[in-house]
Amino acid sequence: MIINAYGVVLARRIFGEYDRLATVFTEDLGKMTVRFVGVARSTGKLKALCEPTSWCEYRLHLSPRVDAAKCVGGRIMATFPGVRANLARITAALYCCELLDKLTAERNPSQEKFRLLVTTLSALESSPSRWLTLAFGLRLMEQAGFGLRERAPRAAAGVWDALHEREPRELADVPFDPAAAAESRRDLEAHFEVQTGRPLKVAVFRESLRNAPRPEGVPS
């Protein structure tokens, strides 16, 4: 069966010499494993469709004999070039993708989660805010059924409602508070680890960047 589905790539890995397997969160079918055949060849035509954070319309072949769908075509909706060109923003985007990947079961559709992801990536592109990943995580936790809305850290009490309720693009108007963000992020990531039994890999990478020695004259 051939279907069309809108989706965002959450993660990608090598499969064989020339193929790639991508985890794609689709609007109507939920999280799926999608095989992209031959995209690592110089003549591969679908490579852009399997890049993490790409938002595309996919043409998928579904078979009852295999778990993974096969991508046979598609078109790009957005690749968020401003996000990809900035280390802080692409790290933030991958943070959101990993959260959604690890907190969502296969083939469990949620248009609410899909909209949250797309609007957050769009805000990272056009109106980035340092609150975005935290707001995404808090809302995703709430949608998954184990939110933190009633457990606001004292330092974040003044922004807690905004983080749960404002549209992602509107968070650029919320003054950033490093102490509130740090305390809230610790709570969010600890809660994630309790639910999944593992730390966020992107969070570990982010901390390694912050703690890495910097060349003389480079600001922290």
Secondary structure, 3 states (H helix, E strand, C coil): CEEEEEEEEEEEEEECCCEEEEEEEECCCEEEEEEECCCCCCCCCCHHHHCCCCEEEEEEECCCCCCCEEEEEEEEEECCHHHHCCHHHHHHHHHHHHHHHHCCCECCCCHHHHHHHHHHHHHHHHCCCCCHHHHHHHHHHHHHCCCCCCCCCHHHCCCHHHHHHCCHHHHHHCCCCHHHHHHHHHHHHHHHHHHHCCCCHHHHHHHHHHHCCCCCCCCC
